[in-house]
Amino acid sequence: MNDLPDGPVLPAAETEVVLRPPRTLKYLACVQATAGALLVLAAGYAFWIQAFMPALCLAFMGLAAVGATLNFLMGKVKFGPDGLHNHEDSVSQVYMAWEGITALERRRRLWTERIVAVSPATSVTLGAPARLRFRRDPRFEAAVADLSRRAGREVTRGRPLLTWRYAVTHVAILATWTFLFVTFDPIWHHQAWPGRSEARALPDPCRVLAPAAKQLAPEQKPLFYDFTDNPICQFDAISLRLAYQLHKYQLGQDGGIEQAEKEFREGPGGPTPDDKGARPLPGVGDEATIVTSTYKDPSRVTQIQISVRRANVTVWLSYTPRLKGRDSTSEAVALAEHLARTATDRIKLD
């Protein structure tokens, strides 16, 4: 004699059924979630190097990418005797009684097709059944038919979830973030960006000039101005002056190297490549220019100015000697070039 079950047996149409997104969508969601997690890690790195705008952009995109996958990775739908339970993730869920459902609609996104259950109080996009739009799925169609039978409603074609307004809005948001990311605060211009070498500190300009000053004016003491990121040393008796300028990344003002390039091309502080009589000075820093100005007066004063850029540092040297003899001009230029080369070589890059 066969044993009878203890409880009542539910009709086949009322047995509980649990639906989950298909494996293909789960695999794709895993890929998207991994990419989103990598963007969040990149945002952490960007924040650490003080690239705040890129950090905000990357964090927003990464969290949005991860959040969009939760419904595929953890979502499920349970068809029960009295209604359906839609689990959007491991915590939140929505219950809808069969008699409370007024419409069932197929709605399409860019890549997927989902079912939306509508009631007088709300509408819910179900986590399952779901399918890729461009792939036929018999299991999806069977689940839709079962849902239609249980709810007593025909599943109709609803408006697409991916509307023109939706697409334009998201493209506009993406374009805005990209504009801010690329033009306002490019992360690849930051000092900590891989492969980028910049100076973090400056040498003492008086130590650079000391050997030459000791020969030209042994009793002269230098004047040293320790301005922030702009130390200056000068010897008034021999009209010799050397200044460094350290350019650092600043939000909205580009990277240190880019600022130094602009400073070298435009000044102020020293000669620029476009000045009259300027000539390049090869072998000194990344780029260098020298200008020699001769004034027709009894003192025969010649002013020698040199501008140099190395990475994110600009160097300005000026020398105004009182010349004696035919070869003094060339000797003074040679001394100025030697001092500029020495001052540049003292810059240490990280």
C-alpha contacts under 8 A as a table, 3 or more apart, distances in Angstrom:
res1	aa1	res2	aa2	distance
5	P	8	P	7.37
5	P	9	V	7.92
10	L	14	E	6.04
10	L	15	T	6.03
11	P	14	E	5.30
11	P	15	T	6.49
12	A	15	T	5.50
13	A	150	R	7.08
14	E	80	G	6.56
14	E	81	P	4.67
14	E	150	R	7.69
15	T	79	F	7.89
15	T	80	G	6.55
15	T	81	P	6.42
16	E	78	K	6.78
16	E	79	F	5.37
16	E	80	G	4.62
16	E	81	P	6.68
17	V	78	K	5.62
17	V	79	F	5.03
17	V	80	G	6.80
18	V	76	K	6.93
18	V	77	V	5.69
18	V	78	K	4.35
18	V	79	F	6.29
19	L	76	K	5.67
19	L	77	V	5.15
19	L	78	K	6.28
19	L	128	A	5.73
19	L	129	P	6.54
20	R	72	F	7.97
20	R	75	G	6.65
20	R	76	K	4.63
20	R	77	V	6.52
20	R	127	G	6.98
20	R	128	A	5.37
20	R	129	P	6.84
21	P	25	L	6.51
21	P	26	K	6.75
21	P	72	F	5.90
21	P	73	L	7.89
21	P	75	G	7.46
21	P	76	K	7.12
21	P	127	G	6.66
21	P	128	A	5.33
21	P	129	P	6.25
21	P	130	A	5.86
21	P	131	R	7.67
22	P	25	L	5.59
22	P	26	K	6.45
22	P	130	A	7.16
22	P	131	R	7.11
23	R	26	K	4.86
23	R	27	Y	6.07
24	T	27	Y	5.20
24	T	28	L	6.31
25	L	28	L	5.07
25	L	29	A	5.96
25	L	72	F	6.80
25	L	131	R	7.46
25	L	132	L	7.42
26	K	29	A	4.88
26	K	30	C	6.11
26	K	72	F	5.79
26	K	73	L	5.77
27	Y	30	C	5.05
27	Y	31	V	6.42
28	L	31	V	5.11
28	L	32	Q	6.29
29	A	32	Q	5.01
29	A	33	A	5.96
29	A	69	T	5.22
29	A	72	F	6.47
29	A	73	L	6.71
30	C	33	A	5.02
30	C	34	T	6.05
30	C	69	T	7.54
30	C	73	L	7.46
31	V	34	T	5.16
31	V	35	A	6.26
32	Q	35	A	5.08
32	Q	36	G	6.12
32	Q	65	A	6.40
32	Q	66	V	6.88
32	Q	69	T	7.13
33	A	36	G	4.94
33	A	37	A	6.09
33	A	65	A	6.27
33	A	66	V	4.61
33	A	69	T	6.34
34	T	37	A	5.05
34	T	38	L	6.24
34	T	66	V	7.79
35	A	38	L	5.11
35	A	39	L	6.31
35	A	62	G	7.36
35	A	65	A	7.67
36	G	39	L	5.03
36	G	40	V	6.31
36	G	61	M	7.10
36	G	62	G	3.94
36	G	63	L	6.31
36	G	64	A	7.57
36	G	65	A	5.06
36	G	66	V	5.28
37	A	40	V	5.02
37	A	41	L	6.29
37	A	62	G	6.06
37	A	63	L	7.59
37	A	66	V	6.95
38	L	41	L	5.03
38	L	42	A	6.13
38	L	62	G	7.35
39	L	42	A	4.92
39	L	43	A	6.10
39	L	58	L	5.56
39	L	59	A	6.50
39	L	61	M	7.17
39	L	62	G	4.82
40	V	43	A	4.88
40	V	44	G	6.34
40	V	58	L	6.31
40	V	59	A	5.00
40	V	62	G	5.14
40	V	63	L	6.91
41	L	44	G	5.02
41	L	45	Y	6.40
42	A	45	Y	5.05
42	A	46	A	6.11
42	A	55	A	7.44
42	A	58	L	6.90
43	A	46	A	4.95
43	A	47	F	6.09
43	A	54	P	7.05
43	A	55	A	4.20
43	A	56	L	6.91
43	A	57	C	7.77
43	A	58	L	5.13
43	A	59	A	5.28
44	G	47	F	5.11
44	G	48	W	6.20
44	G	55	A	6.68
44	G	59	A	7.96
45	Y	48	W	5.00
45	Y	49	I	6.46
45	Y	55	A	7.72
46	A	49	I	5.32
46	A	50	Q	6.25
46	A	51	A	4.96
46	A	52	F	6.71
46	A	54	P	6.48
46	A	55	A	4.99
46	A	187	I	7.25
47	F	50	Q	4.85
47	F	51	A	5.39
47	F	52	F	5.43
47	F	55	A	5.33
48	W	51	A	7.43
49	I	190	H	7.39
49	I	191	Q	7.83
49	I	192	A	6.22
51	A	54	P	5.72
51	A	55	A	6.06
51	A	185	D	7.17
51	A	187	I	6.15
51	A	190	H	7.21
51	A	251	L	7.80
52	F	55	A	4.95
52	F	56	L	6.14
53	M	56	L	5.14
53	M	57	C	6.30
53	M	180	L	7.27
53	M	181	F	6.57
53	M	185	D	6.17
54	P	57	C	5.02
54	P	58	L	5.98
54	P	180	L	7.99
54	P	181	F	5.45
54	P	185	D	6.74
54	P	186	P	7.12
54	P	187	I	6.23
55	A	58	L	5.24
55	A	59	A	5.94
56	L	59	A	5.21
56	L	60	F	6.07
57	C	60	F	5.25
57	C	61	M	6.27
57	C	177	W	6.09
57	C	181	F	6.99
58	L	61	M	5.21
58	L	62	G	5.90
59	A	62	G	5.07
59	A	63	L	5.95
60	F	63	L	5.43
60	F	64	A	6.05
61	M	64	A	5.13
61	M	65	A	6.05
62	G	65	A	5.12
62	G	66	V	6.24
63	L	66	V	5.12
63	L	67	G	5.91
64	A	67	G	5.10
64	A	68	A	6.15
65	A	68	A	5.39
65	A	69	T	6.87
66	V	69	T	5.46
66	V	70	L	6.89
67	G	70	L	5.55
68	A	71	N	6.91
69	T	72	F	5.35
69	T	73	L	6.12
70	L	73	L	5.08
70	L	74	M	5.69
70	L	75	G	6.84
70	L	88	E	7.37
70	L	89	D	6.23
71	N	74	M	5.64
71	N	75	G	4.49
71	N	76	K	7.88
71	N	88	E	5.18
71	N	89	D	5.98
71	N	127	G	5.98
72	F	75	G	5.55
72	F	127	G	6.75
73	L	89	D	7.97
74	M	87	H	7.89
74	M	88	E	6.96
74	M	89	D	4.88
74	M	90	S	6.14
75	G	86	N	7.63
75	G	87	H	5.22
75	G	88	E	4.59
75	G	89	D	4.91
75	G	90	S	7.29
75	G	127	G	5.38
75	G	128	A	7.70
76	K	86	N	6.23
76	K	87	H	5.16
76	K	88	E	6.79
76	K	89	D	7.78
76	K	127	G	5.46
76	K	128	A	6.08
77	V	84	L	6.85
77	V	85	H	5.62
77	V	86	N	4.57
77	V	87	H	5.94
77	V	126	L	6.92
77	V	127	G	6.23
77	V	128	A	5.84
77	V	129	P	8.00
78	K	84	L	5.52
78	K	85	H	5.07
78	K	86	N	6.59
79	F	83	G	6.25
79	F	84	L	4.58
79	F	85	H	6.67
79	F	147	L	7.86
80	G	83	G	5.29
80	G	84	L	5.71
80	G	85	H	7.70
82	D	97	A	5.78
82	D	98	W	6.09
83	G	95	Y	7.04
83	G	96	M	5.54
83	G	97	A	3.97
83	G	98	W	4.58
83	G	99	E	7.90
83	G	151	A	7.95
84	L	95	Y	5.80
84	L	96	M	5.47
84	L	97	A	6.42
84	L	98	W	7.15
85	H	93	Q	6.60
85	H	94	V	5.67
85	H	95	Y	4.57
85	H	96	M	6.64
86	N	93	Q	5.39
86	N	94	V	5.12
86	N	95	Y	6.39
86	N	126	L	6.15
86	N	127	G	6.75
87	H	90	S	6.95
87	H	91	V	7.58
87	H	92	S	6.13
87	H	93	Q	4.28
87	H	94	V	6.59
87	H	127	G	7.18
88	E	91	V	7.73
88	E	92	S	6.02
88	E	93	Q	5.92
88	E	126	L	7.95
88	E	127	G	6.42
89	D	92	S	5.89
89	D	93	Q	7.40
96	M	100	G	6.55
96	M	101	I	6.91
96	M	119	S	7.94
97	A	100	G	5.12
97	A	101	I	6.68
98	W	101	I	5.54
98	W	150	R	6.98
98	W	151	A	4.87
98	W	152	G	7.78
99	E	102	T	7.72
99	E	151	A	6.83
100	G	119	S	5.86
100	G	120	P	7.60
101	I	104	L	7.59
101	I	117	A	6.57
101	I	118	V	5.73
101	I	119	S	4.75
101	I	120	P	7.86
101	I	151	A	6.79
102	T	117	A	7.82
102	T	118	V	5.72
102	T	119	S	5.17
102	T	120	P	7.16
102	T	153	R	7.40
103	A	117	A	6.11
103	A	118	V	5.08
103	A	119	S	6.98
103	A	153	R	6.37
103	A	154	E	7.53
103	A	155	V	7.29
104	L	115	I	6.84
104	L	116	V	5.78
104	L	117	A	4.82
104	L	118	V	6.21
104	L	148	S	7.60
104	L	153	R	6.68
104	L	154	E	6.71
104	L	155	V	4.80
104	L	156	T	6.34
105	E	115	I	5.66
105	E	116	V	5.18
105	E	117	A	6.66
105	E	118	V	7.97
105	E	155	V	5.31
105	E	156	T	4.83
105	E	157	R	5.43
105	E	158	G	4.98
106	R	113	E	6.81
106	R	114	R	5.90
106	R	115	I	4.80
106	R	116	V	6.44
106	R	155	V	6.74
106	R	156	T	6.10
106	R	157	R	4.89
106	R	158	G	5.42
107	R	113	E	5.74
107	R	114	R	5.47
107	R	115	I	6.12
107	R	116	V	6.93
107	R	157	R	6.64
107	R	158	G	5.34
107	R	159	R	6.04
107	R	160	P	4.96
107	R	161	L	5.93
108	R	111	W	7.64
108	R	112	T	5.96
108	R	113	E	4.40
108	R	114	R	6.32
108	R	133	R	7.44
108	R	159	R	7.72
108	R	160	P	4.76
108	R	161	L	5.60
108	R	162	L	6.72
109	R	112	T	5.23
109	R	113	E	6.10
109	R	114	R	7.90
109	R	160	P	6.33
109	R	161	L	5.26
109	R	162	L	4.86
110	L	133	R	7.87
110	L	162	L	6.26
111	W	132	L	5.77
111	W	133	R	5.47
111	W	134	F	7.57
112	T	130	A	6.97
112	T	131	R	5.61
112	T	132	L	4.40
112	T	133	R	4.78
113	E	130	A	5.79
113	E	131	R	5.50
113	E	132	L	6.25
113	E	133	R	5.59
114	R	125	T	6.90
114	R	126	L	6.83
114	R	127	G	7.65
114	R	128	A	7.27
114	R	129	P	6.71
114	R	130	A	4.91
114	R	131	R	7.00
115	I	125	T	5.95
115	I	126	L	5.69
115	I	128	A	7.45
115	I	129	P	6.88
115	I	130	A	7.17
116	V	123	S	6.60
116	V	124	V	5.45
116	V	125	T	4.34
116	V	126	L	5.91
117	A	123	S	5.59
117	A	124	V	5.27
117	A	125	T	6.48
117	A	126	L	7.12
118	V	122	T	6.16
118	V	123	S	4.24
118	V	124	V	6.48
119	S	122	T	5.33
119	S	123	S	5.96
126	L	129	P	7.09
127	G	130	A	6.98
129	P	140	F	5.76
129	P	143	A	6.31
129	P	144	V	6.92
130	A	140	F	6.48
131	R	135	R	7.44
131	R	136	R	7.99
131	R	137	D	6.81
131	R	140	F	6.58
132	L	135	R	5.53
132	L	136	R	7.83
133	R	136	R	7.74
137	D	140	F	5.32
137	D	141	E	6.64
138	P	141	E	5.13
138	P	142	A	6.17
139	R	142	A	5.06
139	R	143	A	6.11
140	F	143	A	5.16
140	F	144	V	6.17
141	E	144	V	5.06
141	E	145	A	6.18
142	A	145	A	5.10
142	A	146	D	6.22
143	A	146	D	5.02
143	A	147	L	6.13
144	V	147	L	5.07
144	V	148	S	6.12
144	V	155	V	7.54
145	A	148	S	5.07
145	A	149	R	6.21
146	D	149	R	5.13
146	D	150	R	6.23
147	L	150	R	5.23
147	L	151	A	6.12
148	S	151	A	5.32
148	S	152	G	5.73
148	S	153	R	5.24
148	S	154	E	5.58
148	S	155	V	6.17
149	R	152	G	5.10
149	R	153	R	6.91
160	P	163	T	6.02
161	L	166	Y	8.00
162	L	166	Y	5.96
162	L	167	A	6.56
163	T	166	Y	5.06
163	T	167	A	6.19
164	W	167	A	5.04
164	W	168	V	5.94
165	R	168	V	5.22
165	R	169	T	5.99
166	Y	169	T	5.28
166	Y	170	H	6.27
167	A	170	H	5.31
167	A	171	V	6.04
168	V	171	V	5.10
168	V	172	A	5.98
169	T	172	A	5.14
169	T	173	I	6.25
170	H	173	I	5.00
170	H	174	L	6.11
171	V	174	L	5.03
171	V	175	A	5.98
172	A	175	A	5.03
172	A	176	T	6.10
173	I	176	T	5.14
173	I	177	W	6.26
174	L	177	W	5.18
174	L	178	T	6.07
175	A	178	T	5.02
175	A	179	F	6.04
176	T	179	F	5.10
176	T	180	L	6.27
177	W	180	L	5.19
177	W	181	F	5.92
178	T	181	F	4.89
178	T	182	V	5.95
179	F	182	V	5.39
179	F	183	T	5.72
179	F	184	F	7.25
180	L	183	T	5.60
180	L	184	F	4.93
180	L	185	D	6.53
181	F	184	F	6.14
181	F	185	D	5.56
181	F	186	P	5.59
181	F	187	I	7.55
182	V	185	D	6.23
182	V	186	P	4.83
182	V	187	I	7.94
183	T	186	P	6.25
184	F	251	L	7.81
184	F	252	G	5.40
184	F	253	Q	7.93
184	F	254	D	7.64
185	D	251	L	6.43
185	D	252	G	5.93
185	D	253	Q	7.98
185	D	254	D	6.63
186	P	189	H	5.76
186	P	190	H	7.60
186	P	254	D	7.44
187	I	190	H	5.58
187	I	193	W	7.27
188	W	193	W	5.64
189	H	193	W	7.00
189	H	249	Y	7.71
189	H	254	D	6.72
189	H	255	G	4.69
189	H	256	G	7.56
189	H	257	I	7.80
189	H	258	E	7.79
190	H	193	W	5.52
190	H	249	Y	6.24
190	H	255	G	5.64
190	H	256	G	7.64
191	Q	196	R	6.37
191	Q	197	S	7.18
191	Q	198	E	6.38
191	Q	248	K	7.95
191	Q	249	Y	7.08
191	Q	255	G	7.32
191	Q	256	G	7.40
192	A	196	R	6.94
193	W	196	R	5.69
197	S	311	A	7.10
197	S	349	L	5.77
197	S	350	D	5.32
198	E	256	G	7.77
198	E	257	I	7.46
198	E	311	A	5.70
198	E	312	N	5.78
198	E	349	L	5.03
198	E	350	D	5.64
199	A	202	L	7.35
199	A	246	L	7.64
199	A	311	A	7.26
199	A	312	N	6.49
199	A	313	V	7.13
199	A	347	I	6.98
199	A	348	K	5.85
199	A	349	L	4.40
199	A	350	D	6.01
200	R	246	L	7.93
200	R	348	K	7.97
200	R	349	L	7.21
200	R	350	D	7.28
201	A	229	D	7.94
201	A	246	L	7.57
201	A	348	K	7.67
202	L	229	D	7.46
202	L	244	Y	7.27
202	L	246	L	7.11
202	L	347	I	6.38
202	L	348	K	7.80
203	P	346	R	6.29
203	P	347	I	6.33
204	D	207	R	5.56
204	D	208	V	6.88
204	D	231	P	7.42
205	P	208	V	5.12
205	P	209	L	6.50
205	P	231	P	6.99
205	P	232	I	6.52
205	P	233	C	5.67
205	P	242	L	6.18
205	P	243	A	6.80
205	P	244	Y	7.45
205	P	343	A	7.26
206	C	209	L	5.17
206	C	210	A	5.80
206	C	222	P	7.00
206	C	224	F	7.21
206	C	232	I	7.99
206	C	233	C	5.36
206	C	234	Q	7.59
206	C	242	L	7.93
207	R	210	A	5.09
207	R	211	P	7.72
208	V	211	P	7.24
208	V	339	L	7.16
208	V	342	T	6.87
208	V	343	A	5.97
209	L	212	A	5.69
209	L	213	A	5.97
209	L	242	L	7.71
209	L	339	L	7.03
210	A	213	A	5.06
210	A	214	K	5.91
211	P	214	K	5.24
211	P	215	Q	6.72
212	A	215	Q	5.38
212	A	216	L	6.30
213	A	216	L	5.07
213	A	217	A	5.49
213	A	218	P	6.66
213	A	220	Q	7.64
213	A	235	F	7.46
213	A	238	I	7.81
214	K	217	A	5.49
214	K	218	P	4.37
214	K	219	E	7.62
214	K	220	Q	7.84
215	Q	218	P	5.92
216	L	238	I	7.21
217	A	220	Q	5.41
217	A	237	A	7.19
217	A	238	I	7.00
220	Q	235	F	6.96
220	Q	237	A	6.83
221	K	235	F	6.90
222	P	233	C	6.48
222	P	234	Q	5.65
222	P	235	F	5.01
222	P	236	D	7.77
223	L	233	C	5.63
223	L	234	Q	5.37
223	L	235	F	6.46
224	F	231	P	7.42
224	F	232	I	5.81
224	F	233	C	4.59
224	F	234	Q	6.76
225	Y	231	P	5.72
225	Y	232	I	5.05
225	Y	233	C	6.39
226	D	230	N	6.84
226	D	231	P	4.66
226	D	232	I	6.56
227	F	230	N	4.98
227	F	231	P	5.31
227	F	232	I	7.56
228	T	231	P	7.10
229	D	244	Y	7.59
229	D	245	Q	5.79
229	D	246	L	5.07
229	D	247	H	7.59
230	N	243	A	6.79
230	N	244	Y	5.33
230	N	245	Q	4.57
230	N	246	L	6.46
231	P	243	A	5.90
231	P	244	Y	5.70
231	P	245	Q	7.24
232	I	241	R	7.40
232	I	242	L	5.85
232	I	243	A	4.35
232	I	244	Y	6.61
233	C	241	R	5.80
233	C	242	L	5.43
233	C	243	A	6.45
234	Q	239	S	7.28
234	Q	240	L	5.50
234	Q	241	R	4.09
234	Q	242	L	6.28
235	F	238	I	5.88
235	F	239	S	5.79
235	F	240	L	5.18
235	F	241	R	6.37
236	D	239	S	4.71
236	D	240	L	6.57
237	A	240	L	7.98
238	I	319	Y	7.72
238	I	320	T	7.07
238	I	321	P	6.27
239	S	318	S	7.70
239	S	319	Y	5.64
239	S	320	T	5.17
239	S	321	P	6.63
240	L	317	L	7.64
240	L	318	S	5.92
240	L	319	Y	4.59
240	L	320	T	6.66
241	R	317	L	5.75
241	R	318	S	5.30
241	R	319	Y	6.50
242	L	315	V	7.38
242	L	316	W	5.81
242	L	317	L	4.60
242	L	318	S	6.68
243	A	315	V	5.85
243	A	316	W	5.23
243	A	317	L	6.56
244	Y	313	V	6.95
244	Y	314	T	5.95
244	Y	315	V	4.78
244	Y	316	W	6.59
245	Q	313	V	5.61
245	Q	314	T	5.23
245	Q	315	V	6.51
246	L	256	G	7.86
246	L	312	N	6.31
246	L	313	V	4.80
246	L	314	T	6.84
247	H	255	G	7.94
247	H	256	G	4.59
247	H	257	I	7.10
247	H	259	Q	6.36
247	H	260	A	6.16
247	H	312	N	5.39
247	H	313	V	6.07
248	K	255	G	6.50
248	K	256	G	4.33
248	K	257	I	7.98
248	K	259	Q	8.00
248	K	312	N	7.26
249	Y	253	Q	7.10
249	Y	254	D	6.13
249	Y	255	G	4.37
249	Y	256	G	4.90
250	Q	253	Q	5.22
250	Q	254	D	6.30
250	Q	255	G	6.80
250	Q	256	G	7.96
251	L	254	D	6.87
253	Q	259	Q	7.63
254	D	258	E	6.39
254	D	259	Q	6.63
255	G	258	E	5.31
255	G	259	Q	6.19
256	G	259	Q	5.12
256	G	260	A	6.15
256	G	311	A	7.94
256	G	312	N	4.91
257	I	260	A	5.06
257	I	261	E	6.15
257	I	311	A	5.40
257	I	312	N	4.08
257	I	313	V	7.56
258	E	261	E	5.08
258	E	262	K	6.31
258	E	312	N	7.44
259	Q	262	K	5.16
259	Q	263	E	6.13
259	Q	312	N	7.27
260	A	263	E	4.94
260	A	264	F	6.05
260	A	309	R	6.80
260	A	311	A	7.37
260	A	312	N	5.22
260	A	313	V	6.08
260	A	314	T	6.08
261	E	264	F	5.16
261	E	265	R	6.27
261	E	309	R	7.17
261	E	312	N	7.80
262	K	265	R	5.18
262	K	266	E	5.95
262	K	267	G	7.72
263	E	266	E	5.29
263	E	267	G	4.94
263	E	268	P	6.99
263	E	314	T	7.52
264	F	267	G	5.64
264	F	272	T	6.28
264	F	307	S	7.05
264	F	308	V	7.22
264	F	309	R	6.51
264	F	314	T	6.81
265	R	272	T	5.45
265	R	273	P	6.47
265	R	274	D	7.86
266	E	272	T	6.20
267	G	270	G	6.02
267	G	271	P	6.86
267	G	272	T	6.28
268	P	271	P	7.76
269	G	316	W	6.65
270	G	305	Q	6.69
270	G	306	I	6.72
270	G	307	S	5.58
270	G	316	W	5.62
270	G	317	L	7.60
271	P	275	D	6.42
271	P	278	A	7.54
271	P	289	T	7.11
271	P	290	I	7.06
271	P	291	V	6.73
271	P	305	Q	6.48
271	P	306	I	6.51
271	P	307	S	5.89
272	T	275	D	5.49
272	T	278	A	7.34
272	T	289	T	6.83
272	T	307	S	7.12
273	P	278	A	5.85
273	P	279	R	6.96
273	P	280	P	7.30
273	P	289	T	5.99
274	D	278	A	6.77
275	D	278	A	5.43
275	D	291	V	7.87
276	K	291	V	7.90
277	G	291	V	5.88
277	G	292	T	7.18
278	A	289	T	6.30
278	A	290	I	5.57
278	A	291	V	4.70
278	A	292	T	7.72
279	R	289	T	5.53
279	R	290	I	5.60
279	R	291	V	6.70
280	P	287	E	7.66
280	P	288	A	5.77
280	P	289	T	4.33
280	P	290	I	6.34
281	L	284	V	6.41
281	L	287	E	7.46
281	L	288	A	5.10
281	L	289	T	5.13
281	L	290	I	6.33
282	P	287	E	7.42
282	P	288	A	6.92
283	G	286	D	7.96
284	V	287	E	6.58
284	V	288	A	6.10
284	V	308	V	7.09
284	V	340	A	7.55
284	V	341	R	5.50
284	V	344	T	6.95
285	G	288	A	6.62
285	G	308	V	6.27
285	G	309	R	5.82
285	G	310	R	4.76
285	G	341	R	7.58
285	G	344	T	6.06
285	G	345	D	7.64
286	D	308	V	7.56
286	D	309	R	5.76
286	D	310	R	5.02
286	D	311	A	6.92
287	E	308	V	5.89
287	E	309	R	5.49
287	E	310	R	7.09
288	A	306	I	7.18
288	A	307	S	5.57
288	A	308	V	4.23
288	A	309	R	6.32
289	T	306	I	5.77
289	T	307	S	5.45
289	T	308	V	6.63
290	I	304	I	7.29
290	I	305	Q	5.73
290	I	306	I	4.42
290	I	307	S	6.54
291	V	304	I	5.94
291	V	305	Q	5.30
291	V	306	I	6.49
292	T	302	T	6.95
292	T	303	Q	5.86
292	T	304	I	4.61
292	T	305	Q	6.47
292	T	333	V	8.00
293	S	302	T	5.67
293	S	303	Q	5.20
293	S	304	I	6.47
294	T	300	R	7.40
294	T	301	V	6.56
294	T	302	T	4.63
294	T	303	Q	6.61
295	Y	300	R	6.41
295	Y	301	V	6.14
295	Y	302	T	6.41
296	K	300	R	6.36
297	D	300	R	5.53
297	D	301	V	7.45
299	S	322	R	6.90
300	R	322	R	6.66
300	R	323	L	6.54
301	V	320	T	6.55
301	V	321	P	6.38
301	V	322	R	5.37
301	V	323	L	6.68
302	T	320	T	5.64
302	T	321	P	6.36
302	T	322	R	7.22
302	T	323	L	7.52
302	T	329	T	7.56
303	Q	318	S	7.08
303	Q	319	Y	5.81
303	Q	320	T	4.39
303	Q	321	P	7.13
304	I	318	S	5.60
304	I	319	Y	5.11
304	I	320	T	6.21
304	I	333	V	6.83
304	I	336	A	7.24
305	Q	316	W	7.39
305	Q	317	L	5.71
305	Q	318	S	4.45
305	Q	319	Y	6.56
306	I	315	V	7.95
306	I	316	W	5.80
306	I	317	L	5.13
306	I	318	S	6.45
306	I	336	A	7.80
306	I	337	E	7.77
306	I	340	A	7.16
307	S	314	T	7.20
307	S	315	V	5.70
307	S	316	W	4.76
307	S	317	L	6.59
308	V	314	T	5.62
308	V	315	V	4.95
308	V	316	W	6.55
308	V	340	A	7.63
308	V	344	T	7.51
309	R	312	N	7.24
309	R	313	V	5.73
309	R	314	T	4.45
309	R	315	V	6.24
310	R	313	V	5.33
310	R	314	T	6.45
310	R	344	T	7.01
310	R	347	I	7.93
311	A	349	L	7.97
315	V	340	A	7.79
315	V	343	A	7.68
315	V	344	T	7.28
317	L	336	A	7.56
317	L	340	A	6.60
318	S	336	A	7.82
319	Y	336	A	6.80
321	P	332	A	7.09
323	L	328	S	5.49
323	L	329	T	6.58
324	K	327	D	7.99
324	K	328	S	5.80
325	G	328	S	5.50
326	R	329	T	7.16
327	D	330	S	5.63
327	D	331	E	6.31
328	S	331	E	4.98
328	S	332	A	6.03
329	T	332	A	5.18
329	T	333	V	6.27
330	S	333	V	5.07
330	S	334	A	6.07
331	E	334	A	5.04
331	E	335	L	6.17
332	A	335	L	5.05
332	A	336	A	6.18
333	V	336	A	5.07
333	V	337	E	6.11
334	A	337	E	5.14
334	A	338	H	6.13
335	L	338	H	5.07
335	L	339	L	6.22
336	A	339	L	5.16
336	A	340	A	6.15
337	E	340	A	5.10
337	E	341	R	6.12
338	H	341	R	5.17
338	H	342	T	6.15
339	L	342	T	5.04
339	L	343	A	6.00
340	A	343	A	5.07
340	A	344	T	6.17
341	R	344	T	5.17
341	R	345	D	6.15
342	T	345	D	5.12
342	T	346	R	6.34
343	A	346	R	5.41
343	A	347	I	7.18
344	T	347	I	5.59
345	D	348	K	7.73
